[in-house]
Amino acid sequence: MTNDTARPNDVLRNEVDPRLLEVLVCPVTHTSLEYDRERGELISRAAKLAYPIRSGVPVMLPEEARALEG
């Protein structure tokens, strides 16, 4: 018997309030960010960093960011 009911963690989406996206900037370069909905990240092209979004909350710490290639 399988349980088809989604666990709470499975339904958590990395959606961010659009109003918040308008005011957030990269903490390193102070430039605008791009929202990558599929990866659940905020991208800073200038710093070449991708900041994670966890449970709908952007984690704007450079040490938590993923380095972008290129």
N, C-alpha and C positions, 0 to 999 in steps of 0.2 A: 504494500500500500504506500503510495507516495503522497506527499503533502504539497498541493499546488498553491497553497497560500504563501504569498511573498513575505519574506522576513522584513522587518522595518528597515534594516540597512540596505536591502535590495531596492527599496523604493525611494531612498534618499537621492535626490537629484542635485546636481551641482549648478542649479539655477541661481542667478544673482539678480537682485532688484535692478532694473534698468537705470533707475535714478542714481543708484550707487555707482554704476559703471561710468556715468557722466562725470563724476567728481574724482574718481580714483586716478592716481598717476603712479608711475614707477617710483619707488622710494630711492632708487639709485640715481636715475637720470632726470626725474621729475617730468617725464614725457608721457603722452597718452598711452593707453593700453588697448590691445585688441582682445576681444572675448572669443575664446575657442570653446564653444559649447560641447563639442564632441569629446574633447580631452578634459574638459572641466578645468581650464586654466585661463589665466590672464597673461597675455604675451606682451613683453616689452622688446620691441625690435631694436631699440637703441642700446639697451643693456644686454641683449641676447639672452634674456631670461624668461622662463615661464613660471608664473606664480600659481600654486595649486589653489583650488577651491574645495573646501571640505565642509560638507553639510550646509552648503549655501553661503559659507563665509570665506572670503578671499584671505589667504594667508600671505600677507605682504612683507615677509621677511626674506631678505636676500639669501640667507643660509638655508631656507626651505625651498628655494626656487630651483628649477631644473635648468641647466645650461642648454641653450639652443645651439645646434650645429650650424656652422657656416659663418 
